[in-house]
Amino acid sequence: MKKTENFKINIFSYFFIIIFFVLISFFGSIYQLILHYDGHHHGLIYSMSEDFLSGKLPYKDFFVHYGFLNILINSFFLKIFEMSLLGLYFVSALSYSAAILMLALFAKKYTNHLYACLLTVSLFLIHPFVFLPWPDYQFFFFIALSIYLLSIDNKLSFFTSGIFLSFGILEKEFLILIYLFVFLSVISIYFFLKFKKLIYFKSSFYEYFFVGFIIPILFFILYLYINNLIPFYLKHLELPSIISGMGDVNPIIYTLNAFIDLINTSIIKIFFEPYWFFFVLIIFTNVFFLTKEVFLRKKKISYQDFLLIIVSVFSIGLFLTAVVRMGVFKLATGTAVGIVIIFYLVSRIKSLDTRYILNTLIILYLVLGFEFGRSPTNRIYPNYQTKFKNNSNTIKFLKGKKITKSEWEQLLLFKSKIDEIKKNCSDIKFGTNLTNDNFYTILMKKNFQIVNFIPWYTESYAFFPKLFEIFDPNYFKNFEYLSNQEKLLIAVGDNLDIKNIINEDTYVLSDEINYISHGHNSIQIFLPKNCKISIGG
């Protein structure tokens, strides 16, 4: 590997630019998340960690939407932030900004400070801020850190690289088959090049890497075994197929259709949303690079050259993790690692003028997609509504959150009603949340045992009935039994026809709370007729 020489510039200036954009991403992410109301996604991530901290077992006692390690890390930060959602915002923002920094440091090893700076700015322009406190950002950090550690080229770094790659997989382990495909692809390429007698470095790095990689996996399997969770975990592996609606569709056909859709989107929005085309460019560039390095290369390959091949395999393979629910943030936290190859290839161009033109065009092109407003790359850009903190702190998990007066009112009113129900209707021990907002599940858990295993309910997703069929098949039977016993508090969105499952002889609509967020116009509370509360609707 021949490293590109540095331009004669003030290196400190490039370092300052890198840190500047990393910090802007970090603080900007936290700022936007604090101002954004998303009871569905934020509440789901919070609810899983809260259940885990209360002693419940994942997969068996509560629904796990992604991976075990994500719950473990989030639980740690929730404890640090006194069970406030701010803990989830902090670790998500830190993970994404740190991942950008890791990739910049990695790129610098192969090029120079200029390209490390260009990579940082490009990633920021593609996806500047965290969209959700979702595991993708922690996953991206562990992948970027694992790749960077491999570039250090010593036994300890290989070992720790394996550990962090394993951590990344445990963030979203229901996609284990995709990770195995990527892992086996790297091994196959190594032995193919070995067969062609192009490899002259020792493969001992694989041994240390594999030991580090397997240790967290073994601990996870041991945890599942000790707690008798393996059957529940195996059911969890069906999630990608259910959520994608793939069914009996061939996975290869499904992936090709998703890629064709991405190409069509990139062409239609080539000027106004350039990040779509840039992702296509990343994939094609990495396919070209792999083809050239694996099948057309004549010279022997050093370890550092082989590491670039690994990066390309990851970039292409991680596209598979985005096809289930395609979005900018999914691509920006997986396939985007391949941006390293783009800048590496540009840096190898001999003509200084050509390099300058290409670098300028990349940044100017990506600037076209940067908006001071909501867009596919920054979907939670703050609106111009006045937002407040709840100074009374009566909803502790939202401490530090700033949302509109109406959003606070709907939550506080619901809390006051369920507190009154707990006080005046002692027979009601159970609650069920049939809304799309998990904040209501969190509020109900303080006073009632939640009936539904999946902590929200929506009819807007075609896959949702299948989700209940697989993970909560006894829900409606339990619902019927508890409602007949008049022991059940029911919260439901106004768009769900509750009359099909409720016993109208014993249950009545007690209150209806205006709801201005996504999914419903109101939240309805149904109670047994013998439950009288003093608070009016």
N, C-alpha and C positions, 0 to 999 in steps of 0.2 A: 504494500500500500504506500503510495506516495501522497503525503499530505500537502494540501494547497498552502502556499506561503502566504503570510499575512500581508495586507496592504500596509504601507507606511502611514499609519494613522494613530490617533490617540486611542489606545486599546481601552483605557478607562471610560471613554465616551460610549463605546459599544457596551461595555459592562453595565454602565448606568442605564442605557436604554433597555437592556434585557431586564434588569431588576425593576425598572419603572413599569414596564408593561405587566410583569408578573405581579407586582403589588397592586396595580390598577385592577387586574383581573380578580385578585383576592378580595380587596375591600369592596370593589364594585359588586361582586357576587353576593357578599353578605348584605350589603345595602339593599340590593334588589329583592333578595329573598325575604328580608324583614318586612318589606312593603307589599309583598305579594300574598294574596289569600288563595290558598289551594288546599282546602280541607281534605280533598281526596288523596293526592299523592303525599303531601307532607304528613297528613294524619296516618296514612298507611305505614310509612317508614317509622314514624314515632311509635305507633301502636305495637308493632312487632318487638321493638326494643323494650318498651314498657312491660309487655307480657313476659319477655325473657328475664328481666330484672325482678319480676314478681315471683319467679321460680317455675314458670310454666316451661314445658318442653317444646322446642320448635318441631314443626312438621306434624306433631301429634296433638298438642294442646292449642296451637295457634297457627294460622296460615302464614307460610313463608313465601314471599313473592319473588325473592331472588336467592341470595346465598347466606349461609350461616355466618361467615366472617363479617359480612356487612352488618349483621345484627350485633355481633360481638363488639366491633369497633364503635358503632353508633351508641351502644349501651355505655361504653366507657366514657364517651364524650358527653352523653346526657348526664351521667353522674357528676362529671366535672362542672357542668353548667347548671347544676341543681334541677335537673329534669326539665329544662327549658328547651324548646325547639332550636334555640340559638346554637346548641351543641352540634346539631345535625348540619346547620348552615356553615358553622366554622369548619368542621372536618371536610365537608364537600368542597368548599372554596379553597381550603389549604391543599387538598389532594389535587385539584385541577391546576392550580397555579404552580405547585411543586412539579407536576408532570411536565408542564411546559418548560420549566427550568431544567429538568433532567434531560429532555430531548435537545435543548439548546447546548448543554454541556457535552452531550454525546456528539452532536453535529460539529462542535468546535474541534473535537479530536480528529475529525476527518477532513476538516476544511480550515476555517479560521474564525476569528471573532465576528467578522462581517456576516458570514453565513449563519452563525449562531444567532446573531441579532435579527437577520432577515427571517429566520425560522420562527423566532419568538413573535415578531410582529405579524407574520402570516397567520400563525395559529390564533392570535388574538383577533385578527380581522375575520377569520373564519367562524370562530365561536368565542366571543370575548368573555362571557360570564356564565356561571353555573345556572342551569335552567331549573333543576330540581335537586333536592338532597338525595340523589339517586345513586346506586352502587356503581354506575358506569364511571364516575369520576374517581372513586377509590381504585377501581379496576385499572383505569388508565394510568394512575400514579404507579401502581405496583408493576405494570408492564414496562413503563418507561424506566423505572428504577432498576428493574431486572436487566434490561438491555444495557443501561449505562454501566452497571457493575460488571457485566461480561466484558466490556471494553477495557477494564483495568488489567485483565490478564494475569491473575494469580489465583492460587487455590482457594483462599478465603473468599475472594470476590465471586468465584464460580459457585461456591457453596451458598453464599448469601443470595446470589442471583437466583438460584434454584428455589430458595425459600420464598422470595418475593414473587416469583412467577406462580408458585403454588398458592400464595395468598391471593393473587389476582384471580385465579380460577375459583377459589372458595368464595370470592365476592359474588360470582354469578355461576355457581356450580351446576345449575340445571342445564347449562350449555356445555357440559363436560365432553360430549361427543365432538363438538367443534374444536375444543382445545386439544383433544387427542389427535384429531386430524392434522392440526398445525404441527403438533409435536412430532408425529410420525413423519410428516413431510420433511421436516428439518433433518431428521435422522436418515431418511431415505436419500436425500440430496447429498448428505455427507458421504454415505457409502457409495453412491453413484460416482461422485468425484474421486473417491478413493480408488474405485475400480478403474477410472480413467487415468489414474496415477497423477492427478493434479494436486492432491493434498500432500503437503510435506510436514505439516505440524502434527504433533501428537494429539490423540483424542482423549487424553487424560482429563481434560476439562469437563468432558461429559460425565465422568465418574463422580467428581465433586458436585457438579451441578445436579445430577440425578439424586444423590444422597440428600442434598438440601431440598430438592423438589419433593421428594417422597415423604419427608418427616411430617410436615403439616397435614398432608393427605392421610397418613396413617393415624395421626392424632384425631383427625376428624372421624375417620372410620371407627376408631376405638370409642369415641364419644357416642356415636350412633349405636354401636353394639352394646355398650354398657347400659344405655338408657332404652334399649329395645326399640330403636327408632328406624331401623333399616327398612322395614316394610313401608313405613310412612314416607321415608325419603325416596324410595323407588317410585312411589306414586307421584312425588314431586317432580320427577324427571319428565313427566308427561306435559308439563306446563308449556314448553315452547310450541308443541304441536297443537295444544288447545288454543293458546292465545293467537297464534298465527292463522288458525283456521286451516292449516295445511291438510289435515285429515289424511286421505289416501294419496294425495298428490306426491309425485316423485320429488324428493328434496332438491335434486339437481335442477329439475325443470322449474321448481319454485324459485330457486336462487337466480337462475338465468332470467326469469320473468322480472324479478325484483331489480336486477342490474339493468335490464332493458328499460324498465320504468325510470330508473335513475338517469340513464342516458337521455331519454325523452324529456324528462324534467329539466336537465341541464341545458338542452338545446333551446327549449321554450323560454327559459329564464336566464339565458347565457349572459345578458348584460345587467339585469337588475338584481339577480340573486346568483352571483358568480361562484359562490362556494359549491353549488351543486356540480358545476362543470369542473371545478378544481378537484373534487373528490374523484370524478371520472379520470381526470388527468393523473392523479396519484396512482390509481389502480392500473391504468395502462402503462404508466412509466415503470411501475414495479414489475409488471408482467414482462415488459421489454428487458428490464435489467436482469430478471431471473433467467430469461431465455438466453440472453447473451452470456451471463456468467456461468450458467450450468451446462448449456449445450454447445455453445460456440467458443468458449474460452480455450485457448491453447497453452497459456502460461500457467505455471503452478500458482496455487492459491495460498496466501498466508492466512493466519488465524483472523487477523483484522478484516481481511477481505471477506472471509467466510461469515463474519459477524454481520456484514451488510446484507448478505444473502438471507440470513436469519431475519433481519428487519423486514426485508421484502416479503418473505413468507408470512410473517405476522401481519403485515399491512393487508395483503390479499386475503389471508385466512380470516382475519377479524371482520372483514366485510360480512361474513356469514352471521356474525352476532347482531348485525344491524337489520337484516332482512325481515326479522320477525315483526318489528315495529319501526319502520324506516323513519329517520329524522336526522337533522343536522347534528344534534348533540350525540346521537349514537355513532355516527360516522366520525365525528371529531374526537371521540374517546376510544377509537379503535383503529380503523383504517388510516387515520391521520398520521400514525407513526411513520408511514411511508413517505411523508414530506421530506424526511431526512435524505432519501435517495434522490429526490428532485434537486435539492440544493447541492448534493454531492456531485451529481452529474454536471450541473451548471458550473461548479467550481473547477471541474476538470477541463473545461473548454480553454483552449490555448489563447484565443483572441480576447484581450482585455475589453475591447469595445463590445464584442458579442456578449460577454458576461455581464457587462454594465447594462446593456439593453434588456437582456432577459430578466435580470434582477429587478430593474425598474418596472418592466411590464407586469411582473408577478404582483408586486406591491400595489401598483396603480389599478390593476384589474380587481384585486381583492378589496380595495378601498371602495369600489363601486357598490359593494354589498353591505357596507357599514352604514347603519341608520341610527339616528337618535329617535328611535321609535320601535314599536314591536315588529318583529320580523321572524322568519323561521330560524335565524341564527341567534336571536335574543328575544325569546317569546314572552318574557316577563318584564320588559322595559316599563318602568313606573309610569302610570298615567298621572293626570293632573288633579286627581281628587285629593282633598285634604285627608290626611291619615293621622291617627292618634294611637298613643299607648293606653292601655287599661291601667290607670294609676292605682285602682283598688286591688289589682293583682288577684282577683277572685278566680281567675282561670290561670293557674300557675304554669301550666305547660306552654302558655303563650306569653310568658313574661318577656318583655323586650320587643314583642311583635307590634308593628304599627299598621293598622288597617282602618278602613272607613268606619264612620259612626254607625252606619246601617249594618255592617258586618259584625261589629261588636254587639249591637243590640240583638241581633238574631241569636248569637251564641249565649249572651247573658240571660236573655229571656228563656231560652231552652234550659239553661242550667237552673234558673230559679224554679221552673216548673217541675223538673225531675227531683230537685231538692224537696219541694213541697209534696210530691208524690211519695217520696221515701218517708217523709214525716207523717203524712196522714193516711197512707194506704199500706199498712204493714204486711198485708198478704202478698203484695207484689214483690217478688224476689228476683225476677228475671227481666231482662230487656232485650230487644232486638232492634237493630238499625237497618232499615230497608231504604236508606238514602245513599246517595253517591258520596257523601261527606263523612270521612272517618273521624273528623273532630267530634262528631256527635257520638260515635262509639266510645271515644276516649272519655267524654263527659259522663256517659252512662255507666262506664265501668267503675266509677267512683262509688256508685250506690247499688248497682245491680250486676248480677251474673249474666254475661252476654251469651245469647243462645246461638247466634250464627258464627260458624267457624271462619268464614270469609267476612271480614269486618265492614263490608259495604254491599250495596245492592244496586244494580243498574240494568235497565232493559235496552240501553243504547248500544251495548256490545253484543254482537251475534254469538260470541263464544261463551257468554255468561251462564246460560242454562247448563252447558256442558261442564263448566267449572263447578257448579253446585252439584251436579250429578256425580262427579269424580271425588270431590273433596268434602262435600257436606250432604250426602245422600239422604240423611235422616232429618234434615232441617225442617221440612214442612210437616213431618209427622210430629216432631217436638213442638213446633209452633202450634199445631192443632191441640195437642195434649195440654200444654201450659195455658193456652188461651181458654180452653174449656174449663180449666181449673181456676181461671181468673187470677193468674199469678204473673201475667206477662204485660210489660209496658212495650208498646209498639210505636216506633218512630218511622215514618214513611214519607217518601217524596210524593208530591201531589200528582205526578204523572204515572204512578203505579196504581192499577186498578185493584185496590185492596179487598174489594167486595168479594172477589173470587176465593179468598182464603180466610176471611175473617168471619166469625160467628156474630151476625148482627143482632142476635137475641141478647147477647151478653156484653158486646163491645160497642162503644159509641165514639165519635170524633169529639175529643175533649178540647183540643186547641189546635190552631193553625197559625204558624209563625211565618211571616213573610221572609222569603229567602231570595237573595239577589245574586248569588254566585252561580257557577255552572251546574246545569243538570236539572234544577227544579225552580219553580216559582214560589213554593212554600213547603214547609216541613209540617206534617200533620202528626199529632199525638193521639193515639187511640188508647182508651182505658176501659176497664170493666165499668159497668154502670154503677156498681156500688162504691166506686172510688170517687170521692168528692174532694176537689181541691179548691182553695179559696182564691187562687189567682185566675183572673178572667183572661179570655183569649184576645 
